[in-house]
Amino acid sequence: MSTRLYEHPIFLEHIVPAGHPERPDRLRSLNIALEHPNFERLDRRKAPAAHEDAVLLAHPEEHLEFVLRSMPDKGDDSEINQLEADTYASPKTLQAIMHGVGGAMAAVDDVFSGAADNVFVAARPPGHHAEKTKAMGFCFFNNAAIAARHAQKAHGAERVAIVDWDVHHGNGTQDIFWDDPSVLFCSTHQMPLYPGTGKKDESGTHNTIVNAPLSPNTGGDHFREAFKSRILPALADFSPDLIIISAGFDAHHRDPLAQLNLTGEDFDWATGRLLEIADRSAKNRVVSLLEGGYDLEGLAESAGMHILRMMRG
């Protein structure tokens, strides 16, 4: 399999208050893991910046304008604005956001043009908590939703599936696609936990929302069973043209923000199952976007195994 990775130094310039879990060291830890010889064939590129209008693929103009107004004036990194409870912006945050959006869109272009079979976008801040009109949970714009809309608009994708295995439910993605029969959203996540959404009976207007909540202190067996019983059958029935993964790694047993007990092997297994679906219906097209993962060792292990599985197929 040909695998591309988008990264950019600007992602380290999104500065948050001391002690905040969504910190630049997350990407530094992943970069150390990618120095292993196993990743020599990985096609590493700088993520391009998207134009601000790209945000309008998934968000209304008033939300774009709110985020733009919330950015601090250019200054030193000590100038940090708080948008809501745990979402902060520093002088270079907007640049980081737009390179994250641009990387997600470029990844979609790559898999439809054949430039790569699959792509991982190592960007921050994450995106899956961003609702149509609300920034929250460290997130400003929903990169997965923008990527899905870009696949439909630019490449004629008829059915896009988004699979979210972050330990926190992707409430933003669910909100954006609740009424849309052309996008399947599937999520495994701990419940109860922030943001409080993601019950099994939340299925969307067209039954294209598939939630598989997991109880605290459960592990890989429960995660894999949720995939086998709910996620994979829904994907097989939907037969997507593209699979987008909201790849959070905070369900790892080391992570401080939740109480699931997954290992790198569990993420490797799930990646393999999604690649099998993509091989059958989507011409191998998979785009994976980094979401959460706040223990540096757990993130490096899990994301590394995820990327390596994408490379091996």
PyMOL commands that set and color helices and strands:
alter all, ss='L'
color gray80, all
select helices_A, chain A and resi 9-13+25-33+37-39+52-57+61-70+93-113+143-155+171-177+220-238+264-281+296-312
alter helices_A, ss='H'
color red, helices_A
select strands_A, chain A and resi 3-7+43-46+81-84+87-89+118-121+160-164+183-190+209-214+242-247+286-290
alter strands_A, ss='S'
color yellow, strands_A
deselect
rebuild
show_as cartoon
